[in-house]
Structures are given as C-alpha cells and as structure tokens.
Amino acid sequence: MNNPYQIFPKLSKEQRAELKTSIESVGLKQSIVCDEDKNVIDGHHRKEICEELGMDWMENANMRFNLTEDQKKALAIDLNMWRRPVMLSQKKRVELIQIYLIAHPELSDNIIADLFSVNQSTVNRIKKKLMQMHKLKKPDSTVGKDGIRRKIGRRDGAEMIVKNSKEFDSLRPAIHVLKGELRGMQRRPRKLLSMANRRLRLQEIKPVKILPSNIKIKCCDFRQLKVEENSVDLILTDVVWSTKAKSDWSDLSVLSKKWLKDDGLFLTIIGQKNLFEFVEAAKPYLKPVSIIALLFPSLKKSWASGMLEGWRAALIMNQTGNAKIECPDLIKVPSFEKHYHDWQQSLEVALELVKRLSKPGAIVIDPQVGTGTNGVAVSLLGEGRKFLGCDIDENQVKTTRHRIATEGKQEIA
C-alpha cells in the first residue's frame, strides 16, 4: 500500500544501494519523521532499509502530531525540497504547490515561489484557482521573508523526539488522548503521560450538588465573599505567584484583616521570587510572623529564577506580627501532586498545615480555592472544623466539589 506522504519519486537503484551502504556502515544518522500513528512522513527508504537490516527505525525518531493530512504532506515537501535535488514535471510541481498552499495559506507568494523555483505569478495563479474551487480560503494576511507574522493565525501541530520504539509505544496512548491539545516542541516526552492522565481524570468529574454541612464552596471573586468580621481562625490559600496580581494581594490583605479573629492566622504558599513583594503588598494590613519550609523530595528548577530549589515558603502572617505558634517549621513534601492542575499543591502538606495551625471547631477559609486541596484537608481532618472556599473559575469549583465528595469524608448532613 502506497504511503500518502511519499510524494517524491523513489530513489534509483544506485541511490538506494548507496544509502543502504551508508546505514550499514555508520547507522541511521538522519532521523525518520513520523506521525502519532507511526506513519512515515519523511524517510521511507531509510525505514525500508532499516527493516531489511533488522534495525530499529524508530531510534531517535522525530515525531509530529496534531497535523492535518495536508500539513503532513506539506512537511514532507519541506523536508525533501532542500535536502535532495528532484526533477519534477510541471504537473507534479503544480500538485506540490497546491498541497503546500492548502497547508500554509499564510505564506507569501514569494516564499512559495522560491521554495519551488517558480515565479510569483505562477503561485498567484494556482492560489486563485484553489480559491475558486473552495479548497483555499483567502487569508487575512501573510508571512513574508522577513518572518513577520501579519495578522494571521498560528500554525498547528507539535513535535517530539523519541528514543526508540519502546518509548514510542509507551507514549502513543497519551498522545492520542492529548490530540489537538499539544503545540510546538515537546521537550519532556514522559510528561505527556501525566498530562494524559490528568485529562482523563478531569473527564471523569461529575457535578456534585450536596457537600458535607461543614463545607461551602462558591463560584465567585473573593471580594464578593460574604464573611462575618472577626470570625475566621485560619485563612489558608495559594495566591497567584505573579506581581501582576499585586492588586489582588492588597485587596485580599484588606479583607483578611476584617475577617480574621484577633488571634487568627493568614497563610499562603508562595514562590521565593515573589515572597518579599507579597509581604510588601500585604504589609499595611498583615504583618509577617514566620515561615514554614516545605521541603521538596528532590531539587526542582524554578521557571521564574532558574535556581534549583529544594524548598518552598509557607508564609504565616497576622494583624500584629506577633503570634505564638508551637509547631515544627518544616514539612516534607512527599511528591509533586498535579493530578488536576499545574498549580495543585500536596494534600499531605495541606493536612499538616490545617492540623498545626487550626484547632478543632475552627473556621478555615480559602479565598482562591483552585482544585480544592485545602477543602479536602479540612473535610478529612474534621473535628468540627468548617471550611469556606471560592474561585472565579467554575471548572475549578466543579473540581473542588468533586474532590471533596470523593477524597474527603462522605458524611452528608
């Protein structure tokens, strides 16, 4: 069966023999390009020769996924036009230009003309014909030789290098789960497994109407949350780690001062890079008391600073800056839990924080509840504690309610 992406003429017997000799001598030096279904886009002769020689043609294969059929054919053209001189008939050249234009309608006529060694009027004529046949929509703008994108949508597709057939086979189910979601170069193939598991987990979430009587979750901005003044024992949250959220930090600090009891505590987990700026934003209303260090199981590179971090700060504040907190200032993070979101925190850590910083019967609030880890912790610990959480993202609220119903206590009043 012919491969639809084997667009160019096959090698001559002499060329194929020369290629086979080269692969026998030095191995497969030019990676084979294939899609998520293991269909070869570029390297058909190399694959055949590897199979003849009993070699793994998937070794260091360059995988491309989320590409349309037209984009795969255009990629095959891209990879062959520059690599080996090909004698093309006028009919074949027009056919290749049509394929390429359908896949990349944003490219200017001069780029296409240079690639196929034709003049711009030829490209323009083919483009107009495709539009008349409704095979090509008129683009709003084009990308020229200067590389500047002028009012045009991004190209689709993703790319990844796999080590061998074994790695490909292990990743293939995840790639199909994530199809349509991935963009650009994927530099951490193993991460696709956790991403796929997360997507499947999120698909399993069902609406939960009834929660335990001590748990309340609302979909709203924390500024709209109705909380009795001087009633809260612990505000436990994970604020957005960006200076762009400074106004939110300030507003949250104002409300926290109103909500907290005189001996109430405010705690947020925050990255080291933004720690001091958060303290500065909150300082008029809340004063720093202490820090509990969350120790990582291994060093983790910070995307913000580039440092290899071994711990994270759980910053404790209150209205005066004075508080007697009789508990250890270290908590070991057993693992990086990201089952529902990249920003998800460890449940074991949340359990420890609630246990150490609140007494039985306490009121705990999370004004930016996210995936609901703190709510699950309060639900599990019980002892009369009450929890109120909110988030502006209704999907996060849905996730939180699901987690409390499935991971928290099932005692429905």
Contacts in CASP RR format, 6 or more apart in sequence:
PFRMAT RR
TARGET T0000
AUTHOR 0000-0000-0000
METHOD contacts of the structure
MODEL  1
MNNPYQIFPKLSKEQRAELKTSIESVGLKQSIVCDEDKNVIDGHHRKEIC
EELGMDWMENANMRFNLTEDQKKALAIDLNMWRRPVMLSQKKRVELIQIY
LIAHPELSDNIIADLFSVNQSTVNRIKKKLMQMHKLKKPDSTVGKDGIRR
KIGRRDGAEMIVKNSKEFDSLRPAIHVLKGELRGMQRRPRKLLSMANRRL
RLQEIKPVKILPSNIKIKCCDFRQLKVEENSVDLILTDVVWSTKAKSDWS
DLSVLSKKWLKDDGLFLTIIGQKNLFEFVEAAKPYLKPVSIIALLFPSLK
KSWASGMLEGWRAALIMNQTGNAKIECPDLIKVPSFEKHYHDWQQSLEVA
LELVKRLSKPGAIVIDPQVGTGTNGVAVSLLGEGRKFLGCDIDENQVKTT
RHRIATEGKQEIA
3 39 0 8 1.000
3 40 0 8 1.000
3 44 0 8 1.000
4 69 0 8 1.000
4 72 0 8 1.000
4 73 0 8 1.000
5 39 0 8 1.000
5 40 0 8 1.000
5 41 0 8 1.000
5 42 0 8 1.000
5 72 0 8 1.000
5 73 0 8 1.000
5 76 0 8 1.000
6 40 0 8 1.000
6 44 0 8 1.000
6 76 0 8 1.000
7 73 0 8 1.000
7 76 0 8 1.000
7 77 0 8 1.000
7 80 0 8 1.000
7 96 0 8 1.000
7 99 0 8 1.000
8 76 0 8 1.000
8 80 0 8 1.000
8 86 0 8 1.000
9 86 0 8 1.000
9 87 0 8 1.000
10 16 0 8 1.000
10 45 0 8 1.000
11 19 0 8 1.000
11 45 0 8 1.000
16 45 0 8 1.000
16 49 0 8 1.000
19 45 0 8 1.000
19 46 0 8 1.000
19 49 0 8 1.000
20 49 0 8 1.000
20 52 0 8 1.000
20 53 0 8 1.000
22 29 0 8 1.000
23 46 0 8 1.000
23 49 0 8 1.000
23 50 0 8 1.000
23 53 0 8 1.000
23 55 0 8 1.000
24 53 0 8 1.000
27 55 0 8 1.000
28 46 0 8 1.000
28 50 0 8 1.000
28 55 0 8 1.000
28 57 0 8 1.000
28 59 0 8 1.000
28 60 0 8 1.000
30 43 0 8 1.000
30 46 0 8 1.000
31 60 0 8 1.000
31 61 0 8 1.000
31 62 0 8 1.000
31 161 0 8 1.000
32 40 0 8 1.000
32 42 0 8 1.000
32 43 0 8 1.000
32 46 0 8 1.000
32 47 0 8 1.000
32 50 0 8 1.000
32 57 0 8 1.000
32 58 0 8 1.000
32 61 0 8 1.000
32 62 0 8 1.000
33 40 0 8 1.000
33 41 0 8 1.000
33 42 0 8 1.000
33 43 0 8 1.000
33 61 0 8 1.000
33 62 0 8 1.000
33 63 0 8 1.000
33 64 0 8 1.000
33 75 0 8 1.000
33 79 0 8 1.000
34 40 0 8 1.000
34 41 0 8 1.000
34 58 0 8 1.000
34 61 0 8 1.000
34 62 0 8 1.000
34 63 0 8 1.000
34 64 0 8 1.000
35 41 0 8 1.000
35 63 0 8 1.000
35 64 0 8 1.000
35 65 0 8 1.000
35 67 0 8 1.000
35 72 0 8 1.000
36 63 0 8 1.000
36 65 0 8 1.000
36 172 0 8 1.000
36 175 0 8 1.000
36 176 0 8 1.000
36 179 0 8 1.000
38 58 0 8 1.000
38 168 0 8 1.000
38 172 0 8 1.000
39 72 0 8 1.000
40 47 0 8 1.000
41 64 0 8 1.000
41 72 0 8 1.000
41 75 0 8 1.000
41 76 0 8 1.000
41 79 0 8 1.000
42 75 0 8 1.000
42 76 0 8 1.000
42 79 0 8 1.000
42 80 0 8 1.000
46 57 0 8 1.000
47 57 0 8 1.000
50 56 0 8 1.000
50 57 0 8 1.000
51 57 0 8 1.000
56 164 0 8 1.000
56 165 0 8 1.000
58 162 0 8 1.000
58 164 0 8 1.000
58 165 0 8 1.000
58 168 0 8 1.000
59 163 0 8 1.000
59 164 0 8 1.000
59 165 0 8 1.000
60 161 0 8 1.000
60 162 0 8 1.000
60 163 0 8 1.000
60 164 0 8 1.000
61 161 0 8 1.000
61 162 0 8 1.000
61 168 0 8 1.000
62 159 0 8 1.000
62 160 0 8 1.000
62 161 0 8 1.000
63 159 0 8 1.000
63 160 0 8 1.000
63 161 0 8 1.000
63 162 0 8 1.000
63 168 0 8 1.000
63 175 0 8 1.000
64 72 0 8 1.000
64 75 0 8 1.000
64 157 0 8 1.000
64 158 0 8 1.000
64 159 0 8 1.000
65 157 0 8 1.000
65 158 0 8 1.000
65 160 0 8 1.000
65 175 0 8 1.000
65 179 0 8 1.000
65 182 0 8 1.000
66 156 0 8 1.000
66 157 0 8 1.000
66 158 0 8 1.000
66 179 0 8 1.000
66 180 0 8 1.000
66 181 0 8 1.000
66 182 0 8 1.000
66 183 0 8 1.000
67 75 0 8 1.000
67 156 0 8 1.000
67 157 0 8 1.000
68 103 0 8 1.000
68 156 0 8 1.000
70 99 0 8 1.000
70 102 0 8 1.000
70 103 0 8 1.000
71 103 0 8 1.000
71 155 0 8 1.000
71 156 0 8 1.000
71 157 0 8 1.000
73 99 0 8 1.000
73 103 0 8 1.000
74 99 0 8 1.000
74 100 0 8 1.000
74 102 0 8 1.000
74 103 0 8 1.000
74 104 0 8 1.000
75 103 0 8 1.000
77 96 0 8 1.000
77 99 0 8 1.000
77 100 0 8 1.000
77 115 0 8 1.000
80 86 0 8 1.000
81 115 0 8 1.000
81 116 0 8 1.000
88 96 0 8 1.000
93 116 0 8 1.000
93 118 0 8 1.000
94 126 0 8 1.000
96 116 0 8 1.000
97 112 0 8 1.000
97 116 0 8 1.000
97 118 0 8 1.000
97 122 0 8 1.000
97 123 0 8 1.000
97 126 0 8 1.000
98 126 0 8 1.000
98 130 0 8 1.000
98 135 0 8 1.000
100 112 0 8 1.000
100 115 0 8 1.000
100 116 0 8 1.000
101 107 0 8 1.000
101 112 0 8 1.000
101 123 0 8 1.000
101 126 0 8 1.000
101 127 0 8 1.000
101 130 0 8 1.000
101 136 0 8 1.000
102 130 0 8 1.000
102 135 0 8 1.000
102 136 0 8 1.000
104 155 0 8 1.000
105 136 0 8 1.000
105 137 0 8 1.000
105 139 0 8 1.000
106 139 0 8 1.000
106 141 0 8 1.000
106 142 0 8 1.000
106 143 0 8 1.000
106 149 0 8 1.000
106 152 0 8 1.000
106 153 0 8 1.000
106 155 0 8 1.000
107 142 0 8 1.000
107 143 0 8 1.000
107 144 0 8 1.000
108 142 0 8 1.000
108 143 0 8 1.000
108 144 0 8 1.000
108 145 0 8 1.000
109 120 0 8 1.000
109 123 0 8 1.000
109 124 0 8 1.000
109 127 0 8 1.000
109 142 0 8 1.000
110 120 0 8 1.000
110 144 0 8 1.000
110 145 0 8 1.000
111 143 0 8 1.000
111 144 0 8 1.000
111 145 0 8 1.000
112 123 0 8 1.000
113 119 0 8 1.000
113 120 0 8 1.000
113 122 0 8 1.000
113 123 0 8 1.000
116 123 0 8 1.000
127 136 0 8 1.000
130 136 0 8 1.000
131 137 0 8 1.000
131 138 0 8 1.000
139 152 0 8 1.000
140 151 0 8 1.000
140 152 0 8 1.000
141 149 0 8 1.000
141 150 0 8 1.000
141 151 0 8 1.000
141 152 0 8 1.000
142 150 0 8 1.000
142 152 0 8 1.000
143 149 0 8 1.000
143 150 0 8 1.000
143 152 0 8 1.000
144 150 0 8 1.000
154 183 0 8 1.000
156 180 0 8 1.000
156 183 0 8 1.000
157 182 0 8 1.000
157 183 0 8 1.000
157 184 0 8 1.000
158 182 0 8 1.000
158 183 0 8 1.000
158 184 0 8 1.000
158 185 0 8 1.000
158 186 0 8 1.000
159 184 0 8 1.000
159 185 0 8 1.000
159 186 0 8 1.000
160 185 0 8 1.000
160 186 0 8 1.000
160 187 0 8 1.000
160 189 0 8 1.000
160 192 0 8 1.000
161 189 0 8 1.000
162 168 0 8 1.000
162 171 0 8 1.000
162 189 0 8 1.000
167 189 0 8 1.000
170 193 0 8 1.000
171 189 0 8 1.000
171 192 0 8 1.000
171 193 0 8 1.000
173 196 0 8 1.000
174 192 0 8 1.000
174 193 0 8 1.000
174 195 0 8 1.000
174 196 0 8 1.000
174 197 0 8 1.000
175 182 0 8 1.000
175 192 0 8 1.000
175 196 0 8 1.000
177 196 0 8 1.000
177 199 0 8 1.000
177 200 0 8 1.000
178 192 0 8 1.000
178 195 0 8 1.000
178 196 0 8 1.000
178 199 0 8 1.000
181 195 0 8 1.000
181 199 0 8 1.000
182 192 0 8 1.000
186 192 0 8 1.000
194 338 0 8 1.000
197 339 0 8 1.000
198 338 0 8 1.000
198 339 0 8 1.000
198 340 0 8 1.000
198 341 0 8 1.000
201 339 0 8 1.000
201 340 0 8 1.000
202 340 0 8 1.000
202 399 0 8 1.000
205 398 0 8 1.000
205 399 0 8 1.000
205 402 0 8 1.000
206 402 0 8 1.000
207 398 0 8 1.000
207 401 0 8 1.000
208 398 0 8 1.000
208 401 0 8 1.000
208 402 0 8 1.000
208 404 0 8 1.000
208 405 0 8 1.000
210 412 0 8 1.000
211 217 0 8 1.000
211 401 0 8 1.000
211 404 0 8 1.000
211 405 0 8 1.000
211 412 0 8 1.000
212 379 0 8 1.000
212 404 0 8 1.000
212 409 0 8 1.000
212 411 0 8 1.000
212 412 0 8 1.000
212 413 0 8 1.000
213 412 0 8 1.000
213 413 0 8 1.000
214 378 0 8 1.000
214 379 0 8 1.000
214 382 0 8 1.000
214 384 0 8 1.000
214 385 0 8 1.000
214 386 0 8 1.000
214 387 0 8 1.000
215 375 0 8 1.000
215 378 0 8 1.000
215 379 0 8 1.000
215 386 0 8 1.000
215 387 0 8 1.000
215 404 0 8 1.000
216 386 0 8 1.000
216 387 0 8 1.000
216 388 0 8 1.000
216 389 0 8 1.000
217 369 0 8 1.000
217 372 0 8 1.000
217 388 0 8 1.000
217 389 0 8 1.000
217 390 0 8 1.000
217 397 0 8 1.000
217 400 0 8 1.000
217 401 0 8 1.000
217 404 0 8 1.000
218 225 0 8 1.000
218 388 0 8 1.000
218 389 0 8 1.000
218 390 0 8 1.000
218 397 0 8 1.000
219 390 0 8 1.000
219 391 0 8 1.000
219 392 0 8 1.000
219 393 0 8 1.000
219 394 0 8 1.000
219 397 0 8 1.000
220 390 0 8 1.000
220 392 0 8 1.000
221 390 0 8 1.000
221 392 0 8 1.000
222 251 0 8 1.000
222 252 0 8 1.000
222 255 0 8 1.000
222 367 0 8 1.000
222 368 0 8 1.000
222 390 0 8 1.000
223 251 0 8 1.000
223 255 0 8 1.000
224 390 0 8 1.000
225 255 0 8 1.000
225 365 0 8 1.000
225 367 0 8 1.000
225 388 0 8 1.000
225 389 0 8 1.000
225 390 0 8 1.000
227 255 0 8 1.000
227 258 0 8 1.000
227 259 0 8 1.000
227 365 0 8 1.000
227 388 0 8 1.000
228 259 0 8 1.000
229 258 0 8 1.000
229 259 0 8 1.000
230 258 0 8 1.000
230 259 0 8 1.000
230 260 0 8 1.000
230 261 0 8 1.000
230 262 0 8 1.000
231 259 0 8 1.000
231 261 0 8 1.000
231 363 0 8 1.000
232 259 0 8 1.000
232 260 0 8 1.000
232 261 0 8 1.000
232 264 0 8 1.000
232 363 0 8 1.000
232 364 0 8 1.000
232 365 0 8 1.000
233 260 0 8 1.000
233 261 0 8 1.000
233 264 0 8 1.000
233 265 0 8 1.000
233 358 0 8 1.000
233 359 0 8 1.000
233 361 0 8 1.000
233 362 0 8 1.000
233 363 0 8 1.000
233 364 0 8 1.000
234 264 0 8 1.000
234 265 0 8 1.000
234 266 0 8 1.000
234 267 0 8 1.000
234 354 0 8 1.000
234 357 0 8 1.000
234 358 0 8 1.000
234 362 0 8 1.000
234 363 0 8 1.000
234 364 0 8 1.000
234 365 0 8 1.000
235 256 0 8 1.000
235 259 0 8 1.000
235 260 0 8 1.000
235 265 0 8 1.000
235 266 0 8 1.000
235 267 0 8 1.000
235 364 0 8 1.000
235 365 0 8 1.000
235 366 0 8 1.000
235 367 0 8 1.000
236 267 0 8 1.000
236 268 0 8 1.000
236 350 0 8 1.000
236 353 0 8 1.000
236 354 0 8 1.000
236 357 0 8 1.000
236 364 0 8 1.000
236 365 0 8 1.000
236 366 0 8 1.000
236 374 0 8 1.000
237 252 0 8 1.000
237 267 0 8 1.000
237 268 0 8 1.000
237 269 0 8 1.000
237 365 0 8 1.000
237 366 0 8 1.000
237 367 0 8 1.000
237 368 0 8 1.000
237 369 0 8 1.000
237 374 0 8 1.000
238 268 0 8 1.000
238 269 0 8 1.000
238 270 0 8 1.000
238 343 0 8 1.000
238 345 0 8 1.000
238 368 0 8 1.000
238 370 0 8 1.000
239 245 0 8 1.000
239 248 0 8 1.000
239 249 0 8 1.000
239 252 0 8 1.000
239 268 0 8 1.000
239 270 0 8 1.000
239 278 0 8 1.000
239 368 0 8 1.000
240 248 0 8 1.000
240 368 0 8 1.000
241 270 0 8 1.000
241 271 0 8 1.000
241 273 0 8 1.000
241 274 0 8 1.000
241 304 0 8 1.000
242 274 0 8 1.000
243 274 0 8 1.000
243 277 0 8 1.000
246 277 0 8 1.000
246 281 0 8 1.000
249 278 0 8 1.000
249 281 0 8 1.000
249 282 0 8 1.000
250 281 0 8 1.000
250 282 0 8 1.000
250 284 0 8 1.000
250 285 0 8 1.000
252 282 0 8 1.000
252 367 0 8 1.000
252 368 0 8 1.000
253 266 0 8 1.000
253 281 0 8 1.000
253 282 0 8 1.000
253 284 0 8 1.000
253 285 0 8 1.000
253 286 0 8 1.000
254 285 0 8 1.000
255 367 0 8 1.000
256 266 0 8 1.000
256 285 0 8 1.000
256 286 0 8 1.000
257 285 0 8 1.000
257 286 0 8 1.000
257 319 0 8 1.000
259 365 0 8 1.000
260 266 0 8 1.000
260 318 0 8 1.000
260 319 0 8 1.000
262 319 0 8 1.000
263 318 0 8 1.000
263 323 0 8 1.000
264 318 0 8 1.000
264 319 0 8 1.000
264 323 0 8 1.000
265 289 0 8 1.000
265 316 0 8 1.000
265 317 0 8 1.000
265 318 0 8 1.000
265 323 0 8 1.000
265 325 0 8 1.000
265 357 0 8 1.000
266 286 0 8 1.000
266 316 0 8 1.000
266 317 0 8 1.000
266 318 0 8 1.000
267 292 0 8 1.000
267 314 0 8 1.000
267 315 0 8 1.000
267 316 0 8 1.000
267 317 0 8 1.000
267 353 0 8 1.000
267 357 0 8 1.000
268 278 0 8 1.000
268 314 0 8 1.000
268 315 0 8 1.000
269 294 0 8 1.000
269 312 0 8 1.000
269 313 0 8 1.000
269 314 0 8 1.000
269 315 0 8 1.000
269 345 0 8 1.000
270 278 0 8 1.000
270 312 0 8 1.000
270 313 0 8 1.000
270 315 0 8 1.000
271 302 0 8 1.000
271 304 0 8 1.000
271 312 0 8 1.000
271 313 0 8 1.000
272 302 0 8 1.000
272 305 0 8 1.000
272 307 0 8 1.000
272 309 0 8 1.000
272 312 0 8 1.000
272 313 0 8 1.000
273 302 0 8 1.000
273 304 0 8 1.000
273 305 0 8 1.000
274 304 0 8 1.000
275 313 0 8 1.000
275 315 0 8 1.000
278 315 0 8 1.000
279 288 0 8 1.000
279 315 0 8 1.000
279 317 0 8 1.000
282 317 0 8 1.000
285 319 0 8 1.000
286 317 0 8 1.000
286 318 0 8 1.000
286 319 0 8 1.000
287 317 0 8 1.000
287 318 0 8 1.000
287 319 0 8 1.000
287 320 0 8 1.000
287 321 0 8 1.000
287 322 0 8 1.000
288 315 0 8 1.000
288 316 0 8 1.000
288 317 0 8 1.000
288 321 0 8 1.000
289 316 0 8 1.000
289 317 0 8 1.000
289 318 0 8 1.000
289 321 0 8 1.000
289 322 0 8 1.000
289 323 0 8 1.000
289 325 0 8 1.000
290 316 0 8 1.000
290 323 0 8 1.000
290 325 0 8 1.000
290 329 0 8 1.000
291 313 0 8 1.000
291 314 0 8 1.000
291 315 0 8 1.000
291 316 0 8 1.000
291 329 0 8 1.000
292 313 0 8 1.000
292 314 0 8 1.000
292 316 0 8 1.000
292 327 0 8 1.000
292 329 0 8 1.000
292 330 0 8 1.000
292 331 0 8 1.000
292 353 0 8 1.000
292 356 0 8 1.000
293 311 0 8 1.000
293 312 0 8 1.000
293 313 0 8 1.000
293 314 0 8 1.000
293 329 0 8 1.000
293 330 0 8 1.000
293 331 0 8 1.000
294 311 0 8 1.000
294 312 0 8 1.000
294 313 0 8 1.000
294 314 0 8 1.000
294 331 0 8 1.000
294 332 0 8 1.000
294 333 0 8 1.000
294 346 0 8 1.000
294 349 0 8 1.000
295 310 0 8 1.000
295 311 0 8 1.000
295 330 0 8 1.000
295 331 0 8 1.000
295 332 0 8 1.000
295 333 0 8 1.000
296 309 0 8 1.000
296 310 0 8 1.000
296 311 0 8 1.000
296 312 0 8 1.000
296 333 0 8 1.000
296 336 0 8 1.000
297 332 0 8 1.000
297 333 0 8 1.000
297 334 0 8 1.000
297 335 0 8 1.000
297 336 0 8 1.000
298 310 0 8 1.000
299 308 0 8 1.000
299 309 0 8 1.000
299 310 0 8 1.000
300 308 0 8 1.000
300 309 0 8 1.000
300 310 0 8 1.000
300 336 0 8 1.000
301 307 0 8 1.000
301 308 0 8 1.000
301 309 0 8 1.000
302 308 0 8 1.000
302 309 0 8 1.000
312 333 0 8 1.000
314 331 0 8 1.000
314 349 0 8 1.000
314 353 0 8 1.000
316 323 0 8 1.000
316 325 0 8 1.000
316 357 0 8 1.000
325 356 0 8 1.000
325 357 0 8 1.000
327 356 0 8 1.000
327 357 0 8 1.000
328 356 0 8 1.000
331 349 0 8 1.000
331 352 0 8 1.000
331 353 0 8 1.000
333 346 0 8 1.000
333 348 0 8 1.000
333 349 0 8 1.000
334 346 0 8 1.000
334 348 0 8 1.000
335 346 0 8 1.000
336 346 0 8 1.000
337 344 0 8 1.000
337 345 0 8 1.000
337 346 0 8 1.000
337 347 0 8 1.000
337 373 0 8 1.000
338 344 0 8 1.000
340 371 0 8 1.000
340 399 0 8 1.000
340 403 0 8 1.000
341 370 0 8 1.000
341 371 0 8 1.000
341 396 0 8 1.000
341 399 0 8 1.000
343 370 0 8 1.000
343 371 0 8 1.000
344 370 0 8 1.000
344 371 0 8 1.000
344 373 0 8 1.000
345 373 0 8 1.000
346 373 0 8 1.000
347 373 0 8 1.000
347 376 0 8 1.000
347 377 0 8 1.000
347 407 0 8 1.000
350 373 0 8 1.000
350 374 0 8 1.000
350 375 0 8 1.000
350 376 0 8 1.000
350 377 0 8 1.000
351 377 0 8 1.000
351 380 0 8 1.000
351 381 0 8 1.000
353 374 0 8 1.000
353 377 0 8 1.000
354 364 0 8 1.000
354 374 0 8 1.000
354 377 0 8 1.000
354 378 0 8 1.000
354 381 0 8 1.000
354 385 0 8 1.000
355 381 0 8 1.000
358 364 0 8 1.000
358 385 0 8 1.000
360 382 0 8 1.000
360 383 0 8 1.000
360 384 0 8 1.000
360 385 0 8 1.000
361 383 0 8 1.000
361 384 0 8 1.000
361 385 0 8 1.000
361 386 0 8 1.000
362 385 0 8 1.000
362 386 0 8 1.000
363 385 0 8 1.000
363 386 0 8 1.000
363 387 0 8 1.000
363 388 0 8 1.000
364 374 0 8 1.000
364 375 0 8 1.000
364 378 0 8 1.000
364 385 0 8 1.000
364 386 0 8 1.000
364 387 0 8 1.000
364 388 0 8 1.000
365 387 0 8 1.000
365 388 0 8 1.000
365 389 0 8 1.000
366 372 0 8 1.000
366 374 0 8 1.000
366 375 0 8 1.000
366 387 0 8 1.000
366 388 0 8 1.000
366 389 0 8 1.000
366 390 0 8 1.000
367 389 0 8 1.000
367 390 0 8 1.000
368 390 0 8 1.000
368 391 0 8 1.000
369 375 0 8 1.000
369 389 0 8 1.000
369 390 0 8 1.000
369 391 0 8 1.000
369 396 0 8 1.000
369 397 0 8 1.000
369 400 0 8 1.000
370 391 0 8 1.000
370 393 0 8 1.000
370 396 0 8 1.000
370 399 0 8 1.000
370 400 0 8 1.000
371 396 0 8 1.000
371 399 0 8 1.000
371 400 0 8 1.000
371 403 0 8 1.000
372 389 0 8 1.000
372 396 0 8 1.000
372 399 0 8 1.000
372 400 0 8 1.000
372 403 0 8 1.000
372 404 0 8 1.000
373 403 0 8 1.000
374 387 0 8 1.000
375 387 0 8 1.000
375 389 0 8 1.000
375 400 0 8 1.000
375 404 0 8 1.000
376 403 0 8 1.000
376 404 0 8 1.000
376 407 0 8 1.000
376 408 0 8 1.000
378 385 0 8 1.000
378 386 0 8 1.000
378 387 0 8 1.000
379 387 0 8 1.000
379 404 0 8 1.000
379 407 0 8 1.000
379 408 0 8 1.000
379 409 0 8 1.000
380 407 0 8 1.000
380 408 0 8 1.000
380 409 0 8 1.000
382 409 0 8 1.000
389 400 0 8 1.000
390 397 0 8 1.000
391 397 0 8 1.000
391 400 0 8 1.000
END
